[in-house]
Amino acid sequence: MTYVDCFVAAVSKARRDEYTSFSQLAGKIYREHGALDLLEYWGEDVPGGVQTSFPLAVKAADDETVTISIIVWPSRAARDAGTAKVMEDPRMHALDLPFDGKRAIMGGFESLFGK
């Protein structure tokens, strides 16, 4: 069964192209270090909430949208080893985050069923 890391971030709508380029390069690096895939999603229909919502979770401003990144790994062990290599990769250190990383949320999830 696969294992996934899921990241949710608020990104300025004006920085969509920059975010896309960042994600493409990050995806290449993650794949080189064992990830099966990196999937990126740009929020289009992400309603705010009163108590809980994606926009509230990342404190999205009016000029931002919510993005979701999913990194697919073959296993938790592959994720732990691969992420350690990604964090040591100088190309990752050279990238500027096109969003406020302090407002991003993330978590690792094991597959219950599926691929």
N, C-alpha and C positions, 0 to 999 in steps of 0.2 A: 504494500500500500504506500501511496505517496504521502509526503508531508509538505505543508505549505506555510510560508510566512506571508502575512497579510499586513499591508501598510495603508493607513488612511491619512491623507494630508489635505490641507487647504492650499490651493495654488491660485495666484492672481490670474484672472481670465486673460489679461494682457500678456502673460508669460507662457501661454499654451505651447507655442513653437519651441521655446527654450526648454520647457518641461519635457516635451516629446524627444528632443535631442538628448537631454540628460538621461532619460529613461532608456533610450536605445543603446547608448554607450554602457550604462549600468547593466542592462540586460546581457550585453556581450560579455562583460566581465564576469557576471554571475554564472553564465553558461560555461565559460572557460574553467570555472572552479567547481563544476559539478551540477549546477541547476539544470533541470530538464527544460524549463521555460520561465519566462518572465512576462506576465500579462499586465497591461496597463489599461485603466478605465478612467475616462473623463466624465465627471458628473453632469448630467443633463436634466434629470428629474429627481432632484434630491431635496425634498421638502424639509423646512425647518420644523422644529418641534417646540413644545413648551418646556418639557422636562428632559426628553432625550431625542436625539437625532444625530445624523452624521455631521451636519454643520455645527451643532452645539458641541459635539465631541472634540472637534478640532478648532473651535472658536473662529469659524469662517466669517470673514467680513463680507459686506455686500458686493465688493468687486472681486471676490474669490469664488471658486467652485471646489467641490470635494473630489479628490482623486482616490482611486484604489489601485494598489499594486499587489500582485500576487506572484510570489516566487515559488515555483513548483520544484520540489526535491524528491529524489528517489526514496529517502528515508530521513528520520531525525538525525541519525549518525552522519549521513552525507551532508545534511544541512549544517550541523555543528562544525564539521571539518571544512566545508566549503565557505561558510561565512567567515571563519577565522582567516582563510586565505584571501577572501575578498577584502577584509579589513586591513590586511597587510599590503594589498596591491597598490602601488604608487599611483596608478591611474585613478583610483577612487579618491585618493587624497587630493588629487589635482582638480576634482570636480567641485564646482560651487553648487550648493543646493538651491534650486529655484523655488524654494518654499521655506517656511519657518519650521525647522526640525523640532523645535521645542513644543510645537502644537500638534505634531504628528503622533499617531498612536500605532502600535504594532503588536503582533502576537504570532505565535507559532501554533499550528493546528495539525493534528493527526487525522488521517482520513478514516471515516467510519465505513464508507463503501464507495464504490467507483474505482477509478484507475489508481 
